Amino acid sequence: MKYSIQGQARPESQTVTVDVENVGTETSFNDQVSVEGADSSAFKVTGGSCGWLEAGAHCSVWVVFAPGSGGAMSATLVIQRKEQPSQSVSMIGTAVPAELSFNPGSFDFGIQRINQSQSTTLQLTNSGEAPSQVGSLGIGGPDTGNFWTGNNDCWNGRWLQPDESCYVQVNFNAWDVTSYQAQLQVTAYGATFTADLAGTGGRAMLEPEANPFDLGSAAVGTPDRCARSP
């Protein structure tokens, strides 16, 4: 199974449950659960329910993969039984770069009236090979006060499977007749993924087709609207 890693971070994978069954005919007491092997530091036991185990019963050991570098790794999960031989299971994992991408990769709100906010929606997709956990989501760049995120389901800590997406609403409000720029940013495993944002402030203006406007010729005086033809 592949897991995401980026930069110098040491992220953890989603928890994997290892099922343990007592296939013997007597009750077993599992004295200790440990990880051994050359890459043992990349695998971590986070808990379990294996203590006294009746014959034919099952218990669980919870393991996460927390690599410190990229590449394929392996280790052995060892269950030490009291006064009985230990049991073991091999574990493997591959650390690959996290890849998150926004769609569209950039968005220009165009010319918008001053102090009238506009919104759009961008998709955040896991475009990598492994499940990735979303980190912080926000706005960066020179004009952070004019762009902000709204409704979204890309919360901090959400897992995205490969090709899975979540959405982010982005808002823009211009304060003056000028151009604005910022970035929509999300972090994952020490890396930052961005989408460029832009917008321009403008004012409504009404102008005649010609100045001065020609009204043509008219007779002097006020016409008698009540006059009748002879």
Secondary structure, 3 states (H helix, E strand, C coil): CEEEECCCCCCCCCCEEEEEECCCCCCEEEEEEEEECCCHHHEEEEEECCCEECCCCEEEEEEEECCCCCEEEEEEEEEEECCCCCEEEEEEEEEEECCEEEECCEEEEEEEECCCCEEEEEEEEECCCCCEECCCEEEECCCHHHEEEEEECCCCCCEECCCCEEEEEEEECCCCCCEEEEEEEEEECCEEEEEEEEEEEECCCCCCCCCCCCCCCCCCCCCCCCCCCC
